[in-house]
Amino acid sequence: MPLSIDHIVIAVADLDAAVRDYTALGFTVLPGGEHPRGSRNALVVFADGAYLEIIAFPRPLPEYRWWQVLDRAGPGLVDYAVLPDDLDADLARARAAGIVMDGPIDGGRLQPDGTRIAWRSARPPEPDIPFLCTDVTARSLRVPEGAGRRHANGVTGVAGVTVAVQDLATSVARYRALLGRDPVAIGGVPGLGFGLAQFRIGRQTLSLAEPHGPAAASLGEHLVRRGQGAYSVSFYGSDDARLDDSLAHGARLEIIRDL
């Protein structure tokens, strides 16, 4: 079954500008590489092994959902992946529980030094649930180790992802099937106008949020403009902080104190 959040994808219009801005936010940004279809990325890797993938598309890719969201709604969060214990077994179990997923799909990219990185993934057609991603080549090639995992803003890892969903009960059932576990909490949030369900994988929390009225206008607008999927990300760090939206290229990011 899935072990942890693998990575979170932020689509941007200008990769060089995003690298500068995320550096200004206190992140150490590492060069990524180029994918076969021409997209380019940069990485923010954390001590817990999860990472942000900041991705840009030098040319239109109208068949690719991430590009579609970027083109329609602008930069921001477009997806996230979880790391499976065994991709084939987890995919078979999810399908047996009624989850539709494409794959396994072979993927890869070329690093600036010419090194070829390879992975396998399985992807749902509806992004209220994450895709699965696992390594073929050494994980340290895709997720660099060392000093690049230290950040001036004190972030040490991903605490959780909040996911905007259209129907909480439906998405809870899909997460239960994909993760092989029950939510640790489910219900409404008084005064905030949305229903909430939370799943835990290790130290990370996956929060599903369904808007119920005007009090959740931002969440509802996200669903209209960007569709279901990752809405915000929280990181573990030394102090609570909301990161500057003007530098985050459409992503809602916050740091919570790691107790």
Secondary structure as UniProt FT lines:
FT   STRAND          4..12
FT   HELIX           15..24
FT   TURN            25..26
FT   STRAND          30..34
FT   TURN            36..37
FT   STRAND          40..45
FT   TURN            47..48
FT   STRAND          51..56
FT   TURN            62..63
FT   HELIX           65..73
FT   STRAND          76..83
FT   HELIX           87..96
FT   TURN            97..98
FT   STRAND          102..110
FT   TURN            112..113
FT   STRAND          116..123
FT   TURN            127..128
FT   STRAND          131..135
FT   HELIX           139..142
FT   HELIX           147..149
FT   TURN            152..153
FT   STRAND          157..164
FT   HELIX           168..179
FT   STRAND          185..189
FT   TURN            190..193
FT   STRAND          194..201
FT   TURN            202..203
FT   STRAND          204..211
FT   HELIX           214..216
FT   HELIX           217..226
FT   STRAND          229..237
FT   STRAND          241..242
FT   HELIX           245..247
FT   TURN            248..250
FT   STRAND          253..257
//
